[in-house]
Amino acid sequence: MSARFSLLDVVVLVEGIPQEGVPAGSLGTVVDLYGVPSATSCEVEVADDEGRTPWVGPVAYEHLRPHWWPRRTEV
C-alpha cells in the first residue's frame, strides 16, 4: 500500500531523477495531487540548499516517503 500525502507535506525522494539532476534524498513539497481521492502520484517541488526550485514535476507515491521533523521538547 502506498503512503498518502496531503498538499504542502514535506517529502523525501527515495529515488533520484537523474535526467533532471535531482538526486535521491532530495527534499520536496507536495504542491498538487493527481486523481484525488485515488491518487497514486503528486506534483512535487524540490528545493535546493539555497531555497531555489531546481525542479517541479510528477512523482509516484512509491518513490516518496514522508519527511518527519523531530519534535522539539525544549522551550
N, C-alpha and C positions, 0 to 999 in steps of 0.2 A: 504494500500500500504506500502511495506517495504521500509525503507531508503536504499539508495545506498551508497556503500562505495568504496573507492579507496585504492590502495596499500599505505601503510605507514600511513593511517588515524589512529588517536588515538581514541579508543572506550572504552565504559564502558559496562561491562556485567551486564545487568539488572536482570538476573537470575544467581545464582551461579551454579557451577558444583561440588556438594558435594562429589561425588565419586572420584574426583581428588583433593579435598581440595582447590578449588577455590571459594571464597565467592562472592556473589552478590556485585556489586560496584567495582570490580577489574578493573584496567586499563589494556588495551592491545593495541597491534598494529596489524593492518591488514597486513599479510605477504604473502597472496596468495588469489586469487579469484577463485571460482569454477563455471564452466558453463557460463563464460562470453560470450555474453552480458546479458543473462537472469539469472544471478547469484542470488541465494537465500541464499547462505551461503558463508563463507570465513574462511580461516585459521587465527587464532589469536594467537599471542604470548603474554602471560601475564607476567608482571614483578612484582617482589615484591619491598618492600621499599628500599632494598639494591641493586637493579638493576639486581638481578639474575632472570633467567627464570625458574619458577617452573612448567610451563605448556604451551604446544603449542598444538592446536587442532582445529577441525572444530566447528564453531558456526553459527547457523541460524541467519539471519539478524534480525528476530523479537526478538531475545534475546540480541540485541546490541543497543546502542544509541551512537551518536557522543559525544565526549568529547570536549567541547569548552573552549579554554583558553581565559580568559578575555583580551581584547585588552589594551595594555599599552599606556596610554596617556601622561605619564611623560617622560622627556628626561633626 
